[in-house]
Amino acid sequence: MKGDAPRRVRVTEMNILIADDHEMIVEDLKDEIGELMPDALCIGTTDPGSIMPLFRQYRFNIVFMDIEMPGANGIRIAKSILDEEPLTNIIYITGYTRYAAQSYQTYASAFLEKPITTEMLSDALAHLRHPVSDITDEMIEREYAGKAVIGKKIEKWREERGMSRQEFADALSVEVRTVYRWESAERTPDIATYMKILQVLGKSKYII
């Protein structure tokens, strides 16, 4: 792609990254995705250190992320990606099912246990958390507006407090789906609720 500055992907493009420390897995997935999505740009890497530079260059719509890589943790890298582009679809690929619960803290589109079959891959691509055809400029602007900032801080402070969404919802006497909507920027709490949130999270002296 031309130009040095990162740019947002338009709905007419599909950029996919495969990050796994095993070259055979990367190549196999590239071949499979090439069959399923022949018009997509698909790039693979076995070097964890190249993931963020590649992401900043191509602004991938979908990232297939291994979790255990030499000197790196895929979940932490995914969080860095989502900090920059919240609408990225993260699909974890791993041989360790013990990471499943932890992976969904990043609202992953899918968690695929190796070996990955064509059926598993096809199903994951058919059920993306953020379908590329549905992403609009308005959605992107909203993600980077005040609602997203508030939601991310609420989520960060809740996790620092060691509270699950359910525990946090119970403390506020709201439904857990309400907490999810705050944190995903679908909704913002009113001022009275916001003050209670800060109190529950021990941040009453903070202003978001």
Beta strands, then each sheet from edge to edge (+ up, - down):
strand 1: 15-19
strand 2: 41-45
strand 3: 62-66
strand 4: 68-69
strand 5: 72-73
strand 6: 89-94
strand 7: 110-113
sheet 1: 2+ 1+ 3+ 6+ 7+
sheet 2: 4+ 5-
end
